[in-house]
């Protein structure tokens, strides 16, 4: 075996091993990560019904506000290995490694090994990818399935193979079950590439796309049909909807409402920064945009780089797949008027990585004299901007990247003229060999400098614990998240709740507050609007005294307690290991349960305690607009008027069995 062949064989394995190390490093430090989803994992590990529907609690009061496929790998892991940080987060990290492998394999279909390795490295080192593949939000499974669909489309386009196109439809259908309509943003680009570039007759292409569409609908629709066929009285309420409808959830709260800012569920538009530069601003820029300018330049240059190629050229097809993905998803993220969080941009990482890998390979093939210099210079300049947004974090790094990048950009055009002379006489070719080696080193240096910025943010992200509902990658840059709140990095506060391995009740990991998340919402007010985003977006860590109280006599009740909001319920549920009813769902604005149903549960002795944490005083419970229900406020008012309040561990508690 030659040295070159050995390197070719083992280099991808090295890339995946390094990615695994980065994604698994210190993974348990994030504790429950997003407690909202960790509580659902706990429920699914205890109840198969909760597993199927994606319930927040094992007693199946209400579901999370997404379809449940993203929970299933974590729930199966928890059933096998017990409920803890590692059993929840390792499946997410492994999905990240798999995504890097698929990006590599897709680019490698047409381009050299080194191009696939570059694409895989860009994917692995994208800061928001490091964040989300070490976290338990639905995005990990979504991105893996979208990347698999892209691979299948590339395979299908090469020889017009129907089964690969159908498999792409299956991947997109299951991606819908991970995060609903966001999965379909890649559809226009994928379909256009196939109908324009597949090497077969046009009507066969149309029929193949129709079959893929059927496969997608079946893969997404079987769960929707099952939910529709189960009577509402026999299943949990569909969280995030106002009418107990999964279609309303998909088309309203997680659909139209995200695009136009319509108020589905009471929160409305928490981010007013929509515009063409959103992906470059202080909230999203450091998460995803390090190589976005390079990807856009290479995409714009693709027609020139593939000039003279046939309609069915596989290089053109790859640019179409990755470029269509980036263009449509990027525009939607930039212009959407509804709730937007910077971590959504992880869905752009495979497209950027694919364009950079494929584009770099074509630049090498064409020996373009000036385009590589432009890409390197722009990337260095933008890296400098991103690195200097936080002047206190490694202030030397930005200037170093800028100087090195611009220097290499100047050197690139000179070397390309020599390397392009492949047909020179032997004597001249031998004389040019040192120059070609020098230029190869310049190219390698340009690639390395372009990756320094995202790699630094990636390492910082992996080295830091992250908790809460709105995590962010990299160091703080002073930018505010949706609603004017930062979130994501744990402050390292000493939790008052149970911790893993301590023998305390529940075996729960430490739960830190999100970075700059505001008030902790531990006041005892009832029936009001969320008292600061901390109460809405971060789960409380109950004291040992409160945990013991909630567990006392719990076997006699369906729910050990009830409280307003899913994150509040998650904190108590994870600490006790017992079902806790999330009144009003995530935002406290779902009409579930109604006051009458809640009163019936209390009369039937199904709920032991009501915990009054996380809500301020006065106003409607969490209903900040016309789209939310006030049932939670009515329930809170009734509890306050009917039962006696006591304070346990600094939290107001009502015993619903003693009026």
C-alpha positions as CSV (number, residue, x, y, z in Angstrom):
1,X,0.0,0.0,0.0
2,X,1.5,3.4,-1.0
3,X,1.8,6.2,1.5
4,X,-0.7,8.3,-0.5
5,X,-3.3,5.5,-0.6
6,X,-2.9,5.0,3.1
7,X,-3.5,8.6,3.9
8,X,-6.5,8.6,1.6
9,X,-7.9,5.6,3.5
10,X,-7.3,6.8,7.0
11,X,-7.8,10.6,6.7
12,X,-11.7,10.4,6.8
13,X,-11.4,8.2,9.9
14,X,-9.2,10.7,11.5
15,X,-11.7,13.5,10.7
16,X,-14.5,11.6,12.3
17,X,-12.4,10.6,15.3
18,X,-11.5,14.3,15.9
19,X,-15.1,15.3,15.5
20,X,-16.2,12.7,18.0
21,X,-13.6,14.0,20.5
22,X,-14.8,17.6,20.1
23,X,-18.5,16.7,20.3
24,X,-18.1,14.3,23.3
25,X,-15.6,16.3,25.3
26,X,-17.0,17.2,28.7
27,X,-20.5,16.6,27.5
28,X,-22.0,16.0,30.9
29,X,-21.1,19.5,32.1
30,X,-24.3,20.8,30.5
31,X,-26.5,18.8,32.9
32,X,-30.0,18.6,31.6
33,X,-29.2,21.1,28.8
34,X,-32.7,22.1,27.7
35,X,-34.8,20.8,30.6
36,X,-37.9,21.2,28.5
37,X,-36.8,18.3,26.2
38,X,-35.0,16.4,29.0
39,X,-38.3,16.2,30.9
40,X,-39.9,14.8,27.8
41,X,-37.1,12.2,27.5
42,X,-37.7,11.2,31.1
43,X,-41.4,10.8,30.3
44,X,-40.8,8.8,27.2
45,X,-38.3,6.5,29.1
46,X,-41.1,5.7,31.6
47,X,-44.2,5.5,29.3
48,X,-44.4,4.2,25.7
49,X,-47.5,6.3,25.3
50,X,-45.5,9.4,26.2
51,X,-42.7,8.1,23.9
52,X,-45.1,7.9,20.9
53,X,-46.8,11.3,21.4
54,X,-43.9,13.2,22.7
55,X,-45.5,14.0,26.1
56,X,-43.9,16.4,28.6
57,X,-44.8,14.0,31.5
58,X,-45.3,10.3,31.9
59,X,-49.0,10.8,32.8
60,X,-49.6,12.4,29.4
61,X,-51.2,15.7,30.2
62,X,-49.6,17.6,27.2
63,X,-47.0,17.2,24.5
64,X,-44.0,19.3,23.7
65,X,-44.6,21.9,21.0
66,X,-42.9,19.8,18.3
67,X,-43.4,16.5,16.6
68,X,-41.6,13.8,18.6
69,X,-39.1,12.1,16.3
70,X,-36.1,14.0,17.7
71,X,-36.9,12.7,21.2
72,X,-37.0,9.0,20.2
73,X,-33.2,8.4,20.0
74,X,-32.7,10.1,23.4
75,X,-35.6,8.2,25.0
76,X,-34.3,4.8,23.7
77,X,-30.9,5.7,25.0
78,X,-32.4,6.6,28.4
79,X,-34.2,3.3,28.5
80,X,-31.0,1.4,27.8
81,X,-28.6,3.4,30.0
82,X,-30.8,5.2,32.5
83,X,-31.7,8.9,32.6
84,X,-28.7,11.1,32.8
85,X,-26.8,13.8,30.9
86,X,-24.8,11.4,28.9
87,X,-27.6,9.1,27.8
88,X,-29.5,12.2,26.6
89,X,-26.7,14.0,24.9
90,X,-24.5,11.3,23.4
91,X,-27.0,10.4,20.7
92,X,-27.0,14.0,19.7
93,X,-23.2,14.1,19.5
94,X,-23.2,10.9,17.4
95,X,-25.7,12.5,15.0
96,X,-23.2,15.3,14.6
97,X,-20.4,12.8,13.7
98,X,-22.7,11.1,11.3
99,X,-23.6,14.5,9.7
100,X,-19.9,15.2,9.1
101,X,-19.5,11.8,7.6
102,X,-22.4,12.4,5.2
103,X,-21.1,15.8,4.2
104,X,-17.7,14.2,3.4
105,X,-19.3,11.4,1.5
106,X,-21.5,13.7,-0.6
107,X,-18.7,16.0,-1.7
108,X,-16.4,13.0,-2.3
109,X,-18.9,11.6,-4.9
110,X,-17.5,14.1,-7.4
111,X,-14.4,15.8,-5.9
112,X,-11.1,14.6,-4.4
113,X,-10.6,13.3,-0.9
114,X,-9.1,16.5,0.3
115,X,-12.2,18.4,-0.8
116,X,-14.5,16.1,1.2
117,X,-12.2,16.4,4.2
118,X,-12.4,20.2,3.9
119,X,-16.2,20.1,3.7
120,X,-16.3,17.8,6.7
121,X,-14.0,20.0,8.7
122,X,-16.0,23.1,7.9
123,X,-19.1,21.3,9.1
124,X,-17.5,19.9,12.2
125,X,-16.0,23.3,13.2
126,X,-19.0,25.5,12.6
127,X,-19.7,26.9,16.1
128,X,-23.4,26.5,16.1
129,X,-23.0,22.9,14.9
130,X,-20.7,22.2,17.9
131,X,-23.3,23.8,20.1
132,X,-26.4,21.9,18.8
133,X,-24.8,18.5,18.4
134,X,-23.9,18.8,22.1
135,X,-27.4,19.8,23.0
136,X,-30.9,18.2,23.1
137,X,-32.9,20.4,20.9
138,X,-34.6,18.9,17.8
139,X,-32.0,20.4,15.4
140,X,-29.5,17.6,15.6
141,X,-31.8,15.0,14.0
142,X,-33.2,17.5,11.6
143,X,-29.8,18.5,10.2
144,X,-28.6,14.8,9.9
145,X,-31.8,13.9,8.0
146,X,-31.5,16.9,5.7
147,X,-27.9,16.0,4.9
148,X,-28.8,12.4,4.2
149,X,-31.5,13.7,1.9
150,X,-28.9,15.8,0.0
151,X,-26.7,12.8,-0.3
152,X,-29.5,10.8,-1.7
153,X,-30.4,13.5,-4.3
154,X,-26.8,13.7,-5.4
155,X,-26.7,9.9,-5.8
156,X,-30.1,9.9,-7.7
157,X,-29.0,12.7,-10.1
158,X,-25.8,10.8,-11.2
159,X,-27.7,8.0,-13.0
160,X,-31.4,9.0,-12.5
161,X,-31.9,6.2,-9.9
162,X,-35.4,6.2,-8.6
163,X,-34.7,4.4,-5.3
164,X,-32.2,7.1,-4.2
165,X,-34.8,9.8,-4.9
166,X,-37.4,8.0,-3.0
167,X,-35.0,7.5,-0.1
168,X,-34.5,11.3,-0.1
169,X,-38.2,11.7,0.2
170,X,-38.2,9.3,3.2
171,X,-35.5,11.3,4.9
172,X,-37.4,14.6,4.4
173,X,-40.6,13.0,5.7
174,X,-38.9,11.9,8.9
175,X,-37.2,15.3,9.1
176,X,-40.7,16.8,9.3
177,X,-41.3,14.6,12.3
178,X,-38.2,16.1,13.9
179,X,-39.0,19.8,13.4
180,X,-42.0,20.1,11.2
181,X,-42.1,22.6,8.2
182,X,-38.5,23.7,8.5
183,X,-37.6,20.4,7.0
184,X,-39.2,21.4,3.7
185,X,-37.2,24.5,3.1
186,X,-34.7,22.4,1.1
187,X,-37.4,21.0,-1.2
188,X,-37.3,23.7,-3.9
189,X,-33.6,23.4,-4.5
190,X,-33.5,19.6,-4.4
191,X,-36.5,19.2,-6.8
192,X,-35.2,21.8,-9.2
193,X,-31.7,20.2,-9.4
194,X,-33.2,16.8,-10.2
195,X,-35.8,18.0,-12.7
196,X,-33.2,20.1,-14.5
197,X,-30.1,17.9,-14.3
198,X,-31.0,14.2,-14.0
199,X,-29.8,12.2,-17.1
200,X,-33.1,10.9,-18.2
201,X,-36.2,12.0,-20.1
202,X,-38.2,14.8,-18.6
203,X,-41.4,12.9,-18.0
204,X,-39.5,10.2,-16.2
205,X,-37.9,12.8,-14.0
206,X,-41.4,14.1,-13.1
207,X,-42.7,10.7,-12.3
208,X,-39.7,10.0,-10.1
209,X,-40.2,13.2,-8.2
210,X,-43.9,12.3,-7.8
211,X,-42.9,9.0,-6.2
212,X,-40.4,10.8,-3.9
213,X,-43.2,13.1,-2.9
214,X,-45.4,10.2,-2.1
215,X,-42.6,8.7,0.0
216,X,-42.2,12.0,1.8
217,X,-45.9,12.4,2.6
218,X,-46.2,8.8,3.9
219,X,-43.0,9.1,6.0
220,X,-44.3,12.4,7.6
221,X,-48.0,11.6,7.5
222,X,-48.2,8.2,9.2
223,X,-47.7,9.8,12.7
224,X,-50.1,12.6,11.9
225,X,-52.8,10.1,10.8
226,X,-52.2,8.1,14.0
227,X,-52.7,11.1,16.1
228,X,-55.8,12.1,14.2
229,X,-57.3,8.6,14.7
230,X,-56.8,8.5,18.4
231,X,-59.7,10.3,20.3
232,X,-58.6,13.4,22.1
233,X,-59.7,11.9,25.4
234,X,-57.2,9.0,24.9
235,X,-54.1,11.1,24.2
236,X,-52.3,14.1,25.6
237,X,-53.1,17.6,24.5
238,X,-51.1,18.8,21.5
239,X,-48.8,21.4,23.1
240,X,-48.3,24.6,21.1
241,X,-51.8,24.5,19.5
242,X,-54.9,26.3,20.7
243,X,-57.3,23.7,19.3
244,X,-55.6,20.4,20.3
245,X,-54.6,19.9,16.6
246,X,-51.2,18.8,15.3
247,X,-52.0,20.4,11.9
248,X,-52.6,23.7,13.7
249,X,-49.3,23.3,15.4
250,X,-47.5,22.6,12.1
251,X,-49.2,25.4,10.1
252,X,-49.7,28.0,12.8
253,X,-47.3,28.1,15.8
254,X,-44.5,26.3,13.9
255,X,-45.5,27.5,10.5
256,X,-47.1,30.7,9.4
257,X,-46.5,32.3,12.8
258,X,-42.8,31.9,12.3
259,X,-42.9,33.6,8.9
260,X,-45.2,36.5,9.4
261,X,-45.1,37.0,13.2
262,X,-48.7,36.1,13.7
263,X,-49.6,35.5,17.3
264,X,-50.2,31.7,17.7
265,X,-49.9,31.0,21.4
266,X,-49.3,34.3,23.1
267,X,-45.6,35.2,22.5
268,X,-45.8,36.8,19.1
269,X,-42.7,38.2,17.5
270,X,-39.7,38.2,20.0
271,X,-37.2,39.3,17.3
272,X,-37.6,42.5,15.3
273,X,-34.2,42.3,13.5
274,X,-35.4,40.6,10.3
275,X,-33.5,41.8,7.3
276,X,-31.0,40.7,4.6
277,X,-28.1,41.0,7.1
278,X,-29.6,39.1,10.0
279,X,-27.1,36.2,9.5
280,X,-24.2,38.6,9.9
281,X,-25.4,40.5,12.9
282,X,-24.2,40.2,16.5
283,X,-26.7,37.5,17.4
284,X,-26.2,35.1,14.5
285,X,-22.9,36.1,12.9
286,X,-20.5,34.3,15.2
287,X,-22.7,31.2,15.1
288,X,-22.8,30.5,11.4
289,X,-21.3,33.2,9.1
290,X,-17.6,32.6,9.3
291,X,-17.4,31.0,5.9
292,X,-20.8,32.3,4.6
293,X,-19.2,35.0,2.4
294,X,-16.8,32.4,0.9
295,X,-19.7,30.1,0.2
296,X,-21.7,32.9,-1.5
297,X,-18.8,33.9,-3.6
298,X,-18.2,30.3,-4.7
299,X,-21.9,29.8,-5.4
300,X,-22.0,33.0,-7.6
301,X,-18.9,31.8,-9.4
302,X,-20.2,28.3,-10.0
303,X,-21.5,29.0,-13.6
304,X,-18.0,30.2,-14.5
305,X,-16.2,27.4,-12.8
306,X,-18.4,24.8,-14.5
307,X,-18.5,26.5,-17.9
308,X,-18.6,24.0,-20.7
309,X,-20.0,21.2,-18.6
310,X,-23.0,19.3,-19.7
311,X,-26.5,19.7,-18.3
312,X,-26.1,16.5,-16.2
313,X,-22.6,17.4,-14.9
314,X,-22.4,16.1,-11.3
315,X,-20.3,19.1,-10.2
316,X,-23.1,21.5,-11.3
317,X,-25.6,19.3,-9.5
318,X,-23.7,19.5,-6.2
319,X,-23.6,23.3,-6.5
320,X,-27.3,23.2,-7.2
321,X,-28.1,21.0,-4.2
322,X,-26.0,22.9,-1.7
323,X,-26.7,26.3,-3.2
324,X,-30.5,25.8,-3.3
325,X,-30.4,24.7,0.3
326,X,-28.4,27.8,1.3
327,X,-30.4,30.3,-0.7
328,X,-33.9,29.3,0.3
329,X,-33.2,28.5,4.0
330,X,-31.0,31.5,4.4
331,X,-33.5,33.9,2.9
332,X,-36.3,32.5,5.1
333,X,-34.2,32.8,8.2
334,X,-33.1,36.3,7.3
335,X,-36.6,37.7,6.5
336,X,-38.9,35.7,8.8
337,X,-40.9,38.0,11.1
338,X,-41.8,35.5,13.8
339,X,-39.8,33.9,16.6
340,X,-36.2,33.4,15.5
341,X,-33.2,32.1,17.5
342,X,-29.7,32.1,16.3
343,X,-29.2,28.4,16.8
344,X,-31.7,27.7,14.0
345,X,-28.8,28.6,11.6
346,X,-27.3,25.1,12.3
347,X,-29.5,24.1,9.4
348,X,-27.3,26.1,7.1
349,X,-24.0,24.5,8.1
350,X,-24.0,21.5,5.7
351,X,-24.8,23.7,2.8
352,X,-22.0,26.1,3.6
353,X,-19.6,23.2,4.1
354,X,-20.6,21.5,0.9
355,X,-20.1,24.7,-1.1
356,X,-16.7,25.5,0.4
357,X,-15.4,21.9,-0.2
358,X,-16.8,21.7,-3.8
359,X,-15.8,25.3,-4.6
360,X,-12.2,24.8,-3.4
361,X,-11.9,21.7,-5.5
362,X,-13.0,23.5,-8.6
363,X,-10.7,26.4,-8.0
364,X,-7.8,23.9,-7.7
365,X,-8.9,22.1,-10.9
366,X,-9.2,25.4,-12.9
367,X,-6.1,27.0,-11.4
368,X,-8.0,30.2,-11.1
369,X,-5.5,33.0,-10.4
370,X,-7.6,35.6,-8.6
371,X,-10.8,34.0,-7.2
372,X,-8.9,32.1,-4.5
373,X,-7.3,35.3,-3.4
374,X,-10.7,37.0,-3.2
375,X,-12.2,34.2,-1.1
376,X,-9.2,34.1,1.2
377,X,-9.1,37.9,1.7
378,X,-12.8,38.3,2.3
379,X,-12.8,35.4,4.7
380,X,-9.9,36.8,6.7
381,X,-11.5,40.2,6.8
382,X,-14.8,38.8,8.0
383,X,-13.1,36.6,10.6
384,X,-11.4,39.7,11.9
385,X,-14.7,41.5,12.3
386,X,-16.3,38.5,14.2
387,X,-13.3,37.9,16.4
388,X,-13.1,41.6,17.4
389,X,-16.7,41.9,18.4
390,X,-15.7,40.8,21.8
391,X,-12.6,42.9,22.5
392,X,-11.8,41.0,25.7
393,X,-11.7,37.5,24.2
394,X,-8.2,36.7,22.8
395,X,-7.8,40.2,21.3
396,X,-4.6,39.2,19.5
397,X,-6.4,36.5,17.4
398,X,-8.4,38.8,15.1
399,X,-5.4,40.9,13.9
400,X,-3.3,37.8,13.5
401,X,-5.9,36.1,11.2
402,X,-6.3,39.3,9.2
403,X,-2.6,39.8,8.6
404,X,-2.0,36.2,7.7
405,X,-5.0,35.9,5.6
406,X,-4.3,39.0,3.5
407,X,-0.7,38.0,3.1
408,X,-1.7,34.6,1.8
409,X,-4.3,36.2,-0.5
410,X,-1.6,38.3,-2.1
411,X,0.6,35.3,-2.6
412,X,-2.0,33.0,-4.2
413,X,-2.3,34.6,-7.7
414,X,1.5,34.5,-8.3
415,X,1.8,30.8,-7.6
416,X,-1.2,29.8,-9.7
417,X,0.5,30.9,-12.9
418,X,3.4,28.4,-12.4
419,X,1.2,25.4,-11.3
420,X,-1.0,25.9,-14.4
421,X,2.0,25.0,-16.7
422,X,1.5,21.3,-16.6
423,X,2.8,20.6,-20.1
424,X,6.2,22.3,-19.6
425,X,9.3,20.4,-20.8
426,X,10.8,18.0,-18.3
427,X,13.8,20.2,-17.4
428,X,11.5,23.3,-16.9
429,X,8.9,21.2,-15.0
430,X,11.7,20.0,-12.7
431,X,12.8,23.6,-12.1
432,X,9.2,24.6,-11.3
433,X,8.6,21.8,-8.8
434,X,9.9,23.8,-5.7
435,X,7.6,26.7,-6.7
436,X,4.6,24.4,-7.0
437,X,5.3,22.9,-3.6
438,X,5.6,26.4,-2.2
439,X,2.3,27.3,-3.7
440,X,0.7,24.2,-2.3
441,X,1.8,25.3,1.1
442,X,0.3,28.7,0.5
443,X,-3.0,27.1,-0.5
444,X,-2.9,24.9,2.7
445,X,-2.1,28.0,4.7
446,X,-5.0,29.9,3.2
447,X,-7.4,27.1,4.2
448,X,-6.0,26.8,7.7
449,X,-6.3,30.6,8.3
450,X,-9.9,30.5,7.1
451,X,-10.7,27.9,9.7
452,X,-8.9,29.5,12.6
453,X,-11.8,31.7,13.6
454,X,-14.6,29.1,13.7
455,X,-12.2,26.6,15.2
456,X,-11.5,28.9,18.1
457,X,-15.2,29.5,18.7
458,X,-15.8,25.8,18.4
459,X,-13.3,24.9,21.1
460,X,-14.7,27.6,23.3
461,X,-18.2,26.3,22.8
462,X,-17.2,22.7,23.6
463,X,-15.4,23.8,26.7
464,X,-18.4,25.6,28.1
465,X,-21.6,24.1,29.6
466,X,-24.9,25.3,28.0
467,X,-28.4,25.2,29.5
468,X,-31.8,26.7,28.9
469,X,-34.0,27.2,25.9
470,X,-31.9,29.6,23.9
471,X,-28.2,28.4,23.8
472,X,-25.5,30.3,22.0
473,X,-22.1,29.3,20.7
474,X,-18.8,30.9,21.4
475,X,-17.9,33.7,23.8
476,X,-20.4,36.5,24.6
477,X,-20.2,39.3,22.0
478,X,-22.6,41.7,23.8
479,X,-25.5,40.9,21.4
480,X,-28.9,40.4,22.8
481,X,-31.1,37.4,21.9
482,X,-34.8,37.4,21.1
483,X,-36.7,39.6,23.4
484,X,-33.6,41.3,24.6
485,X,-32.2,38.4,26.6
486,X,-29.0,36.4,26.2
487,X,-29.1,32.7,26.9
488,X,-27.2,29.5,26.7
489,X,-24.0,29.4,28.7
490,X,-24.4,28.2,32.2
491,X,-23.1,30.6,34.8
492,X,-21.7,27.9,37.0
493,X,-24.1,28.8,39.8
494,X,-24.3,26.3,42.7
495,X,-27.7,24.7,42.2
496,X,-29.9,24.0,45.1
497,X,-31.5,21.1,43.4
498,X,-30.3,17.4,43.2
499,X,-27.2,16.5,41.4
500,X,-26.0,13.3,39.7
501,X,-24.0,10.8,41.6
502,X,-24.7,12.5,45.0
503,X,-27.4,10.2,46.1
504,X,-29.8,13.1,46.4
505,X,-33.4,12.6,45.1
506,X,-33.9,12.3,41.4
507,X,-30.2,12.0,40.4
508,X,-30.5,15.2,38.4
509,X,-27.5,17.0,36.9
510,X,-26.8,20.6,37.9
511,X,-29.0,23.1,36.3
512,X,-27.5,26.6,35.7
513,X,-29.2,29.7,34.6
514,X,-28.7,30.8,31.1
515,X,-26.1,33.5,30.5
516,X,-27.7,36.8,31.3
517,X,-31.2,35.2,31.4
518,X,-32.7,37.6,33.8
519,X,-34.8,36.8,36.9
520,X,-35.0,33.2,38.0
521,X,-38.8,33.4,38.4
522,X,-38.8,31.8,41.8
523,X,-41.4,34.2,43.3
524,X,-44.7,33.0,44.6
525,X,-47.0,35.2,42.6
526,X,-50.0,33.5,40.9
527,X,-51.8,33.8,37.6
528,X,-49.7,36.5,36.1
529,X,-47.5,37.0,33.0
530,X,-44.1,35.4,33.0
531,X,-42.0,37.3,35.5
532,X,-39.0,37.7,33.2
533,X,-37.7,35.4,30.5
534,X,-35.8,33.5,33.1
535,X,-39.0,32.0,34.5
536,X,-40.2,31.0,31.0
537,X,-37.0,29.8,29.4
538,X,-35.1,28.2,32.3
539,X,-36.2,25.4,34.6
540,X,-36.0,26.0,38.4
541,X,-33.7,23.9,40.5
542,X,-35.9,23.1,43.6
543,X,-34.5,22.8,47.0
544,X,-34.1,19.4,48.7
545,X,-36.9,20.4,51.1
546,X,-39.3,21.1,48.2
547,X,-38.3,17.9,46.3
548,X,-38.9,15.8,49.4
549,X,-42.4,17.4,49.8
550,X,-43.4,16.7,46.2
551,X,-42.3,13.1,46.5
552,X,-44.2,12.5,49.7
553,X,-47.2,10.3,49.0
554,X,-46.8,10.7,45.3
555,X,-47.7,7.0,44.5
556,X,-51.4,7.9,45.3
557,X,-51.6,10.6,42.6
558,X,-51.4,10.7,38.8
559,X,-49.4,13.9,39.0
560,X,-47.2,14.8,41.9
561,X,-47.7,18.5,41.2
562,X,-48.9,21.0,38.6
563,X,-47.4,24.3,37.8
564,X,-47.7,26.9,35.0
565,X,-45.4,26.5,32.1
566,X,-43.4,23.5,30.7
567,X,-40.0,24.7,31.9
568,X,-41.2,25.2,35.5
569,X,-42.8,21.7,35.3
570,X,-39.6,20.2,33.9
571,X,-37.5,21.4,36.8
572,X,-39.7,19.8,39.4
573,X,-40.2,16.7,37.3
574,X,-36.5,16.1,36.7
575,X,-35.8,16.6,40.4
576,X,-38.4,14.2,41.6
577,X,-38.6,11.7,38.7
578,X,-42.4,12.0,38.9
579,X,-45.0,13.4,36.5
580,X,-45.6,17.1,36.9
581,X,-48.4,18.7,34.9
582,X,-47.4,21.7,32.8
583,X,-50.4,23.9,32.9
584,X,-50.7,25.9,29.7
585,X,-47.8,24.1,27.9
586,X,-44.5,25.8,27.1
587,X,-45.7,29.4,27.2
588,X,-48.5,28.9,29.7
589,X,-50.9,30.0,26.9
590,X,-52.3,26.7,25.7
591,X,-55.9,26.0,26.9
592,X,-54.8,22.7,28.5
593,X,-56.2,21.8,30.9
594,X,-59.3,24.0,31.1
595,X,-60.3,25.2,34.5
596,X,-63.2,22.8,34.6
597,X,-60.9,19.8,33.7
598,X,-58.4,20.9,36.3
599,X,-61.1,21.2,38.9
600,X,-62.2,17.7,38.0
601,X,-58.6,16.4,38.4
602,X,-58.4,18.0,41.8
603,X,-61.8,16.5,42.9
604,X,-60.6,13.1,41.7
605,X,-57.4,13.4,43.8
606,X,-55.2,13.1,40.7
607,X,-53.0,16.2,41.5
608,X,-51.3,16.6,44.9
609,X,-49.6,20.0,44.9
610,X,-49.7,23.2,42.9
611,X,-46.4,25.0,42.7
612,X,-46.6,28.7,42.1
613,X,-43.1,29.4,40.7
614,X,-42.0,31.2,37.6
615,X,-45.0,33.6,37.3
616,X,-45.2,37.2,38.2
617,X,-48.2,39.0,39.6
618,X,-51.1,40.5,37.8
619,X,-52.3,40.2,34.2
620,X,-52.9,37.1,32.1
621,X,-50.7,34.1,32.6
622,X,-48.2,34.3,29.8
623,X,-50.7,35.7,27.3
624,X,-48.9,38.6,25.7
625,X,-51.2,38.9,22.8
626,X,-54.5,37.8,21.3
627,X,-53.3,34.3,20.3
628,X,-53.0,32.8,23.8
629,X,-55.5,31.3,26.2
630,X,-56.0,32.6,29.8
631,X,-56.9,29.2,31.2
632,X,-53.7,29.1,33.2
633,X,-54.5,32.5,34.8
634,X,-58.0,31.2,35.7
635,X,-56.5,28.0,37.2
636,X,-54.0,30.0,39.2
637,X,-56.6,32.4,40.5
638,X,-58.9,29.5,41.5
639,X,-56.1,27.7,43.3
640,X,-55.1,30.9,45.1
641,X,-58.7,31.5,46.2
642,X,-59.5,27.9,47.2
643,X,-56.4,26.5,48.9
644,X,-53.9,27.7,51.5
645,X,-50.5,28.8,50.4
646,X,-47.3,27.7,52.2
647,X,-43.7,28.5,51.4
648,X,-41.3,25.6,51.0
649,X,-37.7,26.3,49.9
650,X,-38.6,29.8,48.9
651,X,-41.4,28.7,46.6
652,X,-45.2,29.0,47.1
653,X,-46.9,25.6,47.3
654,X,-50.6,24.7,47.6
655,X,-51.8,21.3,48.8
656,X,-54.7,20.5,46.5
657,X,-56.0,17.8,48.8
658,X,-56.6,20.3,51.7
659,X,-58.9,23.2,51.1
